[in-house]
Amino acid sequence: MRAHSNGRGRNHLPEQRCEAAATVLGCPTTAVTLDNGACVVHSAPTQRLTFAEVAAAASAGQSPLRAQKLYRVSQSPHMSPCTAQVVEVEVDPDTGQVTLLM
């Protein structure tokens, strides 16, 4: 999953999460809503997927979740740029070797 949020533009990540969850849950996208960090089917609230489950399913299907926004200092000088990046790694406890997981 890749997500970039820099304060400008529309974030399509929530819609992508619902689309991916609907595919896994076998229901229409319109039947899925976001509830407390999970994708939930309206008519069957016990049918739910966490964000991690949705991201894993989307990546496994070769369609990772993606969002990008543009931040221009000249348009919002009162805002300071902030970036958060996440990577999943595996660390061998015996050797300390770090392996990047994709």
C-alpha positions in Angstrom: 0.0 0.0 0.0 1.2 3.5 -0.8 -0.4 6.6 0.6 0.8 10.2 0.3 -1.1 12.9 2.0 0.2 16.4 1.7 -2.9 18.5 2.3 -4.3 19.3 -1.1 -6.5 17.4 -3.5 -9.0 14.6 -3.0 -8.1 11.4 -1.1 -9.6 8.4 -2.8 -8.3 6.0 -0.3 -11.6 5.5 1.6 -13.4 4.6 -1.7 -10.6 2.2 -2.7 -10.8 0.5 0.7 -14.5 0.0 0.3 -14.1 -1.3 -3.3 -11.4 -3.8 -2.2 -13.5 -4.9 0.8 -16.6 -5.4 -1.4 -14.6 -7.7 -3.7 -13.4 -9.8 -0.8 -16.8 -9.9 0.9 -18.7 -10.6 -2.3 -21.0 -7.6 -2.1 -21.6 -4.4 -4.0 -19.3 -1.5 -3.1 -22.3 0.6 -2.1 -23.1 -2.0 0.6 -19.7 -1.3 2.4 -19.1 1.6 4.8 -16.1 2.5 7.0 -16.7 2.0 10.7 -14.1 2.6 13.4 -11.2 1.6 11.1 -12.9 -1.4 9.5 -14.9 -1.9 6.3 -18.4 -3.2 7.3 -21.3 -4.5 5.2 -24.4 -2.4 6.1 -26.8 -5.3 6.1 -24.5 -7.8 7.9 -22.3 -5.9 10.5 -20.5 -9.1 11.4 -19.1 -9.1 7.9 -16.1 -6.8 8.4 -12.5 -6.4 7.4 -9.8 -4.5 9.2 -7.7 -2.0 7.2 -4.8 -4.4 7.3 -6.9 -7.2 5.8 -8.2 -4.9 3.1 -4.7 -3.7 2.3 -3.3 -7.3 2.2 -6.2 -8.4 -0.1 -5.7 -5.4 -2.4 -1.9 -6.0 -2.7 -2.4 -9.7 -3.3 -4.7 -8.9 -6.1 -2.0 -6.7 -7.7 -4.0 -3.5 -7.0 -2.4 -1.9 -3.9 -4.3 1.0 -2.3 -2.9 4.3 -3.5 -3.6 7.9 -2.7 -1.7 11.1 -3.5 -2.1 14.7 -2.6 -0.1 17.8 -3.6 1.1 20.4 -1.1 2.3 23.8 -2.2 3.9 26.0 0.4 2.9 29.1 -1.6 -0.8 28.2 -1.4 -0.7 27.3 2.3 2.2 29.1 4.0 0.7 28.6 7.5 1.0 24.8 7.1 4.3 23.0 7.7 5.1 19.9 5.6 4.9 16.6 7.4 5.5 13.2 6.0 4.8 9.7 7.4 6.2 6.7 5.6 5.7 3.1 6.6 7.7 0.0 5.6 7.3 -3.6 6.7 10.5 -5.4 7.6 11.6 -8.7 9.1 14.5 -8.8 11.6 16.4 -11.9 12.2 16.7 -12.0 16.0 20.0 -14.0 15.9 21.9 -12.0 13.3 20.1 -8.6 13.3 19.7 -8.8 9.5 16.9 -6.7 8.3 14.8 -7.8 5.3 12.4 -5.5 3.5 9.0 -7.2 3.0 7.0 -6.3 -0.1 
